[in-house]
């Protein structure tokens, strides 16, 4: 993989260096991991939007309940002191 240079101000460079060091990583390794994490967050956002769109479809939740028996009843909490 070829290296490339990115120009950033010295304050930002120092901040990345400090964060990377706090994680026990080089700046190169930290930025590579950060890029992967950001890509995953974007994908998660798309998946979340697709999920919300799917469950908003009329009748979907009722069909799920019919097929799988619905959610279990929530446990009732006691108001007694321990």
C-alpha positions in Angstrom: 0.0 0.0 0.0 1.4 3.4 -0.9 1.8 6.1 1.7 0.3 9.5 1.2 0.6 12.8 3.0 -2.2 14.7 4.5 -1.7 18.3 5.6 -3.2 19.3 8.9 -2.4 22.0 11.3 0.0 21.2 14.1 -2.6 21.4 16.8 -4.7 18.7 15.1 -1.6 16.6 14.6 -0.7 16.9 18.2 -4.2 16.0 19.3 -4.2 12.9 17.1 -0.8 12.0 18.5 -2.0 12.3 22.1 -5.1 10.3 21.4 -3.2 7.6 19.6 -0.6 7.4 22.4 -3.4 7.1 25.0 -4.6 4.0 23.0 -1.1 2.7 22.8 -1.0 3.1 19.0 0.9 5.0 16.4 -1.0 7.8 14.7 -1.0 5.7 11.5 -2.6 2.8 13.3 -5.1 5.0 15.2 -6.2 6.7 12.0 -6.6 3.4 10.2 -8.8 2.1 13.1 -10.7 5.3 13.2 -11.5 5.1 9.5 -12.9 1.5 10.0 -15.0 2.6 13.0 -16.4 5.5 11.1 -17.3 3.3 8.1 -19.0 0.9 10.5 -21.0 3.7 12.1 -22.2 4.8 8.6 -23.3 1.3 7.8 -25.0 1.0 11.2 -26.9 4.2 10.5 -28.1 2.8 7.1 -29.1 -0.4 8.8 -31.0 1.4 11.5 -32.9 3.5 9.0 -33.8 0.4 7.0 -35.0 -1.3 10.2 -37.2 1.7 11.1 -38.6 1.8 7.6 -39.4 -1.9 7.8 -41.2 -1.8 11.1 -43.2 1.2 10.0 -44.9 -0.9 7.4 -48.6 -1.4 8.2 -49.3 -4.8 9.7 -45.7 -5.9 10.1 -45.7 -5.9 13.9 -49.0 -7.7 14.1 -47.8 -10.3 11.7 -44.6 -10.8 13.8 -46.7 -11.2 16.9 -48.9 -13.8 15.2 -45.9 -15.7 13.8 -43.7 -15.6 16.9 -46.2 -15.2 19.8 -45.3 -11.6 20.7 -43.0 -10.3 23.3 -43.1 -11.8 26.8 -44.8 -9.9 29.6 -42.5 -7.4 31.3 -41.6 -8.5 34.9 -43.5 -6.5 37.5 -41.2 -4.8 40.0 -42.1 -4.8 43.6 -42.5 -1.6 45.5 -41.3 -3.1 48.7 -38.1 -1.9 50.2 -35.3 -4.5 50.4 
